[in-house]
Amino acid sequence: MNVFTLNMVMNAYVQLGKLENAIQVFDEIQGMGINPVVSSYNTLITAYINQGLLTTAINLKITMEKNGISPNAITYNTIIHGFCKEGKLHDAFKDFHEMKRENVNPNIVTYNTLITACSQAG
């Protein structure tokens, strides 16, 4: 098995709401001596955000960076969405500025997430 096949399994568990199983597959990827790729991390970050586990998602992003994997637009958009869900617009914009500083181009999802959050905040 390769990392991409295991990512599909992990994503299926996330879609079914089985976060613990997805985490187990992620751990197995590492246990097999396979290095997770950005999409591996993004799958779990998305699952954590969907479960309201923003701090856990942020910690996984930090781990990802420590392991030499650069966050991409999906990573940043997901974390920004998590901040917006919790009404933490200041933190969302801090991540947005970090995204630009790291030369990750914001996209329509980034802007839509921030605009929607700002309009809901009043």
VMD Tcl script that draws the C-alpha trace (Angstrom):
set ca {
  {0.00 0.00 0.00}
  {1.10 3.54 -0.63}
  {0.33 6.82 1.10}
  {-2.30 7.83 -1.46}
  {-4.31 4.63 -1.01}
  {-4.13 5.03 2.75}
  {-5.21 8.68 2.40}
  {-8.34 7.49 0.58}
  {-9.09 5.09 3.42}
  {-8.49 7.85 5.96}
  {-10.77 10.22 4.02}
  {-13.51 7.59 3.87}
  {-13.40 7.24 7.65}
  {-13.61 11.03 8.02}
  {-16.62 11.13 5.68}
  {-18.29 8.48 7.82}
  {-17.58 10.48 10.98}
  {-15.13 7.88 12.29}
  {-12.34 10.18 13.42}
  {-10.65 7.60 15.64}
  {-10.33 5.20 12.70}
  {-8.86 7.96 10.54}
  {-6.31 8.75 13.25}
  {-5.44 5.06 13.46}
  {-4.77 4.93 9.69}
  {-2.64 8.09 9.97}
  {-0.63 6.44 12.75}
  {-0.30 3.28 10.66}
  {1.08 5.33 7.75}
  {3.84 6.56 10.02}
  {4.33 3.14 11.60}
  {4.93 1.63 8.16}
  {7.79 4.05 7.62}
  {5.77 6.01 5.07}
  {5.94 9.78 5.37}
  {2.51 11.40 5.39}
  {2.01 14.01 2.66}
  {0.18 17.32 2.91}
  {-3.14 15.71 1.98}
  {-2.72 13.21 4.83}
  {-2.43 16.06 7.30}
  {-5.21 18.06 5.62}
  {-7.63 15.16 5.95}
  {-7.14 15.03 9.71}
  {-7.07 18.82 10.10}
  {-10.44 18.98 8.31}
  {-11.83 16.23 10.54}
  {-10.66 18.04 13.68}
  {-12.20 21.33 12.53}
  {-15.48 19.57 11.71}
  {-15.51 18.11 15.24}
  {-14.84 21.53 16.80}
  {-11.29 20.56 17.78}
  {-9.57 23.72 16.56}
  {-6.64 23.52 18.98}
  {-5.93 19.94 17.93}
  {-6.06 20.98 14.27}
  {-3.62 23.83 14.90}
  {-1.27 21.50 16.78}
  {-1.33 19.06 13.86}
  {-0.44 21.90 11.47}
  {2.52 22.75 13.73}
  {3.60 19.08 13.75}
  {3.27 18.99 9.99}
  {5.59 21.99 9.64}
  {8.09 20.47 12.09}
  {8.11 17.37 9.89}
  {9.07 19.46 6.87}
  {5.65 19.49 5.20}
  {4.59 22.96 4.07}
  {0.93 23.84 4.52}
  {-0.94 24.52 1.29}
  {-4.04 26.60 0.55}
  {-6.31 23.80 1.76}
  {-4.48 23.67 5.09}
  {-4.74 27.41 5.63}
  {-8.35 27.62 4.39}
  {-9.38 24.87 6.78}
  {-7.71 26.49 9.79}
  {-9.12 29.90 8.81}
  {-12.57 28.31 8.57}
  {-12.09 26.85 12.05}
  {-11.23 30.25 13.50}
  {-14.23 31.81 11.77}
  {-16.58 29.09 13.08}
  {-15.49 30.03 16.59}
  {-15.83 33.76 15.94}
  {-12.07 34.28 16.19}
  {-11.73 36.68 13.27}
  {-8.50 38.21 14.55}
  {-6.86 34.77 14.52}
  {-8.37 33.99 11.12}
  {-6.79 37.12 9.67}
  {-3.47 36.32 11.38}
  {-3.48 32.97 9.60}
  {-4.46 34.72 6.35}
  {-1.44 37.03 6.67}
  {0.80 34.06 7.51}
  {-0.51 32.33 4.40}
  {0.53 35.26 2.22}
  {3.86 35.63 4.02}
  {4.59 31.96 3.29}
  {3.80 32.54 -0.42}
  {0.69 30.39 -0.36}
  {-1.80 32.12 -2.62}
  {-5.20 32.81 -1.10}
  {-8.01 31.63 -3.36}
  {-11.74 32.14 -3.71}
  {-12.38 29.81 -0.76}
  {-10.08 31.90 1.44}
  {-11.79 35.16 0.56}
  {-15.29 33.70 0.70}
  {-14.64 32.28 4.17}
  {-13.33 35.59 5.49}
  {-16.05 37.71 3.85}
  {-18.80 35.44 5.16}
  {-17.34 35.51 8.68}
  {-17.03 39.31 8.62}
  {-20.59 39.75 7.39}
  {-21.90 37.46 10.12}
  {-19.91 39.31 12.76}
  {-21.58 42.54 11.76}
}
mol new
graphics top color blue
foreach p $ca { graphics top sphere $p radius 0.5 }
foreach p [lrange $ca 0 end-1] q [lrange $ca 1 end] { graphics top cylinder $p $q radius 0.2 }
display resetview
